[in-house]
Every structure is written in structure tokens, then in C-alpha cells.
Amino acid sequence: MKFQSGKDSRKLLALTIYNDFAAVREVRSLQFETEINHLVIGDLPAGIEADSFFVKGAAVLEQDYERGITDKEQLLKKYIGRVVTVGNLESGTETKVRLLKAGFDFIGKIEGTDEIFVNPGGHIILPSKGVEIQIDPAISCRIETLHEDTDVGLHYLVSGLNWEANYTAELLDEEMILNGWIKITNYAGGDFENCQIRAVAGILKRSGEGVPLMENSRFNAKDPSGELKPYGFSEGNVYELDGTFSIAEGGFKQVRFLHNQHAAFQKTYRIEDRQENASIQLQLGNATDPGLNIPLPQGIIKFYGHGGNGELEFLGEDEISHMSAKEKIVVTIGKTFDLTNKSFEKSRKVTGGSEYVTFVYRIKNSKQKNVAVLVDHLVSDPIWEMESSTHDYEVKASRTLEFHVRMGAGKTVELEFTYKAKRR
């Protein structure tokens, strides 16, 4: 006996969303009066990857994928060899035609006269009996006989589902209040109603190549607010959302996963390789507060601060990559007009087999307060060593220097340094 299972028999629906696809887990209740050996699973999304489908709880002997009716041509092909009715609204006539071909051309043979009918005008009426029509995608399974009611688990992949994170941050004196949202878009060719949702950041290998989702990492952390539940899953990171949600096909849904999370921050000014205006950077965490105790998925943070009238004003935005718990987060939200720089190469002298290069950064602080400025300089020579500098510095990479400059209000400071490069 055949048994049809639709969404009405669904007891559970869960989505694990990656980047542009998702793993779907369903539990459906099979309740029947006589034993069954043929199971038709309907109400599946059009974006299902049929070769990923499998059933737990019933022994499947073979299965066929029916992708459902998507257009007129596909529907008419179901009736090839059968008699259909061609109606003409203008004349009020109806003609019985045995359908011979359906596709770009409609070809039929008129019943009783055997005349050939090609691409008739008017409308086509199809008989209601004799042809089984599957409107939506379905999986038809021949199974070992089931003798009593049972629950089965369905597992499959579906393309067209995606997720991304975005944040808002309100800046106070020395801390920020962070809120986070996960945005889910659905172009999978079906609705997902009352489903549990998990979002995965990781790197998976599909179709012979690695599919980068977000930076690979592994965590096990707990959100103090109870709204976000990140945990390790294989080699990725999973964000589980509390509750159940419905996502309509062709739409998107935003779900809050981070609520009023407080974090200390420090503001810094940085001049990056001879730029004229200093960048404004924010670093989450400080010496006593290492930062957020939860991992954060990749996304854009929009920053707001209180203006002179106390109202919130937009300050800028930046994107973060996937961050582990307590990892230092540095973002750039814009440039300042009152902290400027004029830099130039002061001299380049050759002595023996070496070249001595001197650079000057003339930095002007027009602010009415003391500031600290970080100055990044990229050394163009591959082999070099520092000879002298007016300010402290660190070598951040093989050819990147970071200088630490403290400035008084309304002051101008010159940073000068000389390095020796080996001539080629």
C-alpha cells in the first residue's frame, strides 16, 4: 500500500544553515490503517539536492525523485497518448484531441476524424482522472513493509539558504553596548515553517573543492544572556538560535542572537603608511577586560555615539571576520579631520654596499586634548635594519613598523627615523 506524507505529518523541522545551502532534518509521523511498502515524501523544497536524501526509521529499498510540475510543457507531457479537450472561447466550441507531442509545439489527433491538430488556439482542459500529478517535489520510496504507526527521520541538503550576521554598537564613555542579529535569506524554493535554526561558520569540502564559509575555528562557549549557544561542531562553529521560526520562500528573517552585551573598548588613532588623515580605530577590550567572552560570526558592526545634544548619531561601520571568544577585535570607523600628517622621504644616501634612508612624519594635533597616535610604515626594501628613530617602535611584520607617538593638545610633532638597506 502507498502512503503519502506531507507537511501535515511533520513533527519537527530543523535547519543547519551554511553558506548558500542548508542541512534539513525532519521528523514525520506515519499513521496508517493497513501495512505500507511504498512511501511518498511530499512538500519538499524545489532546491533539494535529491542525491543527499535519506530516511531513518524505515528500510528504503529504492527511491525515485519527482521534481514536481514547474511549467505548462512539463504538465502536458504527462498527458501524451491521452485525450484532452481544446476549447475556443470565441466560438464556444470544444474539440477532443489525443495528445501526440507536447513541448515547443502542441501536436494532437482529433478524435473521430484523425485529423492532426497543431498548436491550437484557446485553452486546454485536462482530464481529472488517470494521471497522477505531483505539483511539488517528492521522493517516492519503496520500503520494507511497515506494520504499525511509526516516526521517520528525513535528512537532506537544500540549496538557496544563506545567513549573515550584523551588529549595532552604542558607544558610552569607556564601554559599548553590542547587539547582534542573524539575517537568513531563503531562495530554496519552499517555505520553512516553525523550524529550529542553527547557523554554521566553517570550511566544508563539497564537489571536490573546499567551500569557504567563514574562517575555520572551534569553540565551546556560553552566552551570559542565554540567547546565543555557540559550540564546536566538526571543525566549524555552530550558533543555535532559541525558539522556532518561519521563513517564507523569497524572503528573509532577522533573529537577534546577542542582546545588550557590554564590552570595554579603547579608541586609538592610526596613521597608516603615509596617509594624510589619521584613522579612528576602536579596540574591544582593555588591560582589565579582555573583551567579549563569546565568539562572534563575521559581519558588519554599525557604531553609534551620543552627540552634544545627547542624541545618538551614526559614527561609522566596519566588518569583522569570524572571531573567537576573548579575541582582540580592532575596527576602523572613519578618519579624523583634526589629526593630520605630512610625510616625506628626507634623504637617501649610499655608503659602501648600503643605502641609508630617512623618513619624516610631521603630525599635527588640532584637537583640544592630548592624544596618542600609532604610525604604520611599510619599508619598501626587502633587507634592512633600523639605524635610529626619534620615537619608540615595534616591528610588526618583516617590513612593517609601528611607531608610538604621544602628542599634546594643539601641538605638532616630527617623527624621524633612518634605516639601512642592503643594496641589490
C-alpha positions, 0 to 999 in steps of 0.5 A: 500500500502507498502512503503519502506524507506531507507537511501535515505529518511533520513533527519537527523541522530543523535547519543547519544553515551554511553558506548558500545551502542548508542541512534539513532534518525532519521528523514525520509521523506515519499513521496508517490503517493497513501495512505500507511498502511504498512511501511518498515524501511530499512538500519538499523544497524545489532546491533539494539536492535529491542525491543527499536524501535519506530516511531513518526509521524505515528500510528504503529499498529504492527511491525515485525523485519527482521534481514536481510540475514547474511549467505548462510543457512539463504538465502536458507531457504527462498527458501524451497518448491521452485525450484532452479537450481544446476549447475556443472561447470565441466560438464556444466550441470544444474539440477532443484531441489525443495528445501526440507531442507536447513541448515547443509545439502542441501536436494532437489527433482529433478524435473521430476524424484523425485529423492532426491538430497543431498548436491550437488556439484557446485553452486546454482542459485536462482530464481529472482522472488517470494521471497522477500529478505531483505539483511539488517535489517528492521522493517516492520510496519503496520500503520494507513493509511497515506494520504499525504507526511509526516516526521517520527521520528525513535528512537532506541538503537544500540549496538557496539558504544563506545567513549573515550576521550584523551588529549595532554598537552604542558607544558610552564613555569607556564601554559599548553596548553590542547587539547582534542579529542573524539575517537568513535569506531563503531562495530554496524554493519552499517555505520553512515553517516553525523550524529550529535554526542553527547557523554554521561558520566553517570550511566544508569540502563539497564537489571536490573543492573546499567551500569557504564559509567563514574562517575555520575555528572551534569553540565551546562557549556560553552566552551570559544572556542565554540567547546565543549557544555557540559550540564546536561542531566538526571543525566549524562553529555552530550558533543555535538560535532559541525558539522556532521560526518561519521563513517564507520562500523569497524572503528573509528573517532577522533573529537577534542572537546577542542582546545588550552585551557590554564590552570595554573598548579603547579608541586609538588613532592610526596613521597608516603608511603615509596617509594624510588623515589619521584613522579612528580605530576602536579596540574591544577590550582593555588591560582589565577586560579582555573583551567579549567572552563569546565568539562572534560570526563575521559581519558588519558592526554599525557604531553609534555615539551620543552627540552634544545634544545627547542624541545618538548619531551614526559614527561609522561601520566596519566588518569583522571576520569570524572571531573567537571568544576573548579575541582582540577585535580592532575596527576602523570607523572613519578618519579624523579631520583634526589629526593630520600628517605630512610625510616625506622621504628626507634623504637617501644616501649610499655608503659602501654596499648600503643605502641609508634612508630617512623618513619624516612624519610631521603630525599635527594635533588640532584637537583640544586634548592630548592624544596618542597616535600609532604610525604604520610604515611599510619599508619598501626594501626587502633587507634592512635594519633600523639605524635610529628613530626619534620615537619608540617602535615595534616591528610588526611584520618583516617590513612593517613598523609601528611607531608610538607617538604621544602628542599634546593638545594643539601641538605638532610633532616630527617623527624621524627615523633612518634605516639601512638597506642592503643594496641589490 
